[in-house]
């Protein structure tokens, strides 16, 4: 292959590279990759206090505020549930406009009946989710990147559970939008919820 032919061959190769790059960019812009349900896309299945199973596919349909905790929690969980239900009321939203979902990280103690009584004490529409096993709990935690661990003496029935204290904002399409921190300013939190619902 002489120098001129080699040069022409290289030009053709670079043109092809440019065409592929432009095509890939256009594909990304006009058809961006789908965002995962939840945060990570991890699949999970939990028992719902409203009956039946709740999976990652059920995240889609209605904007949601999702919080992980446990019924024996002395402070963070009751405060968060009280604040999220108050924000929904403040914004004049109905449960069909915004779901509030509580996920137990303590399946060893939290039964479905206990969680149902607990969450409905804040508002009858709050959805409680409980796993049948630690593995199911871990899958749900992995879907949102949540951390939790038992603390206290082994065998103590009154152990505490350290856990992520964030409320996750999930869009109507089931994808992650943002978080509300524990004890975040209520006006700031309400503004985030309003944006979530308005899409």
N, C-alpha and C positions, 0 to 999 in steps of 0.2 A: 504494500500500500504506500503510494507516494505521499509527500507532505501535503499537497493540495487536497487529495482525497481524505487524508486523516483529519485535516482541518474541517472539511465539510461534514465529516462523520461526527466530529465533536460538537459542531454547531447544531446538527440535528438532534443529538442526545440532549443538549442543554435546552433546546426548544421543547422537547418532549417532557423534560423535568419541569419546565415552567408551566406547561399545559396541565400536567398532573397536579402541581401545587395550586394553580388557580382553581382547578376543578374541585379539589379537596376543600379549599377555603369556601367556595360557593356552597358546597354541600353542607358545611358546618353552619354557615350563616343562614341559609334557607331551611335547613333541617338539622338544627342542633341536636346533639345527643340527648336522649331522654334522661331526666333527673330521676334518681332512685326514690322509691317510696320510703318515707321516713327520712333518715339521714344517710345510712349506709346501704340500704337495699336488702339488708338481712331479713330473711323470712322468719315469721313467728306466728304462733297461734296460742291465744289465751282464752280462758272462760270469761264471759261477760255477765255482769249483774243484770243486764237486760235480756239475757237468754242467749244460748248458743255460743258459738266461737267467734272471736274477733281476730282477724289476721291482718297482715300488712296491706292487703287489698282493700280492707275496710277503712283505711286511712283516707281514701278518696271519697268524695261525695259532699262533705261539709267541712268548712274550716274548723280546726280543732286546737284546743289548748291541752297539752299532754304533760302530766307530771308523774314522776316516779317517787313512791314513798311507801309507808306502811302504817297500819292502824295504831300501833303502839307508839308511834312517833310523838314525842312530847311537845314539839314546838313548830318545826319547819312545815310539816305536812298540814296540820290544821290551819296555820296561818296562810299558807298558799291556797288552800281550798277556799277559805273565807275571802281572800283577796280576788281570786279569779271569778268567783260567783258574783262578788260585788261589782267588779268591772263590767261583767256582762249586763248586770242590772243597770248600772250607770249609763251604759251606751244604749239601753233600751232594746237589747237583742234577745231574741227567743232562742231556745235550744236548737231549733231548726236552722238558725242563723250561725250558731257557734256552739260546738260541742265542748264539754269539759270532761277530760278523761284522766282517771287516776289509775296508775299501774302499780300493783304491789311488788316490792322487791323482797318480800318476806313470806314465801309460800309455806314455810314450815309452820307458821302460826296463823297467817291470814287465810281464813276460809272464804268462800264466795259469799256466804251468808253474812259473815262479819264485815266484809268490805262493802257489801250492799247497804247494810245498816249504817256504816260509817259515812260513806259518801253521800247517801241520801239525807243524812242529818244536815248537810250543808245546802243541798238542793236536790229534789227528787229526780231531776233530769241528769245528774252527774253519772257518768258511766264508770264503773269499776271493773278492772281487769285483773284476773288472778290466774297464775299458772298451776298446772297439776304436778309440776316437778321443777327442780332447780334448773334442769337443762332448758326447759321452756322459758323460765325467767331469764336465763343468760342470753337466750336468743333475742328476747324482747329488749333487753338492755343493750345488746350489740347493735340492734336496729337504730338506736339513738346515741350510741357511744356513752352510755350511762355506767357509772361506777357505783358499787355498793359493797359493803363488807360488815359482817357481824363484829361487835366489840363487846368485851366483858369476859367473865370467867366461863370456861367450858361447862355446859350443863345448866347454866343459869337461865331459867325460863323468862326472865325479865331483861334479857340482853337488848342492847340498842343496835341500830344499824346506821352506820355512816353511809350517806348516799348523795349523789348529785342533786343539788337543790336548784335546778333550772326548770322553768316551764317552757316547753317546746311549742312553737307556733308552726302549725302545719296547714298548708293551703288546701283549698277545695279539691285540688288534683292529687292530694296525698303527698306533696313534696314539702321539704323543710323550708321555712322562711326566716326563722330567727328564734331568739330566746328572750325570756324575761327572767332577770336575776331575782333571787330571794330578797324580799324587802326592797325591790326597786321602787323608785318614786312612782306613785300611783298614776299621776298624770302622764308620765312617760310610758308606763305600761299600757295605759288605756289607749294612747295614741298608736302604739304598736298593734294592739288588737283591732283598732278601727281600720288601720291600713290592711291588716290580714283579711278582714271581712269584706272590705271594699274591693279586694283583689288587685 
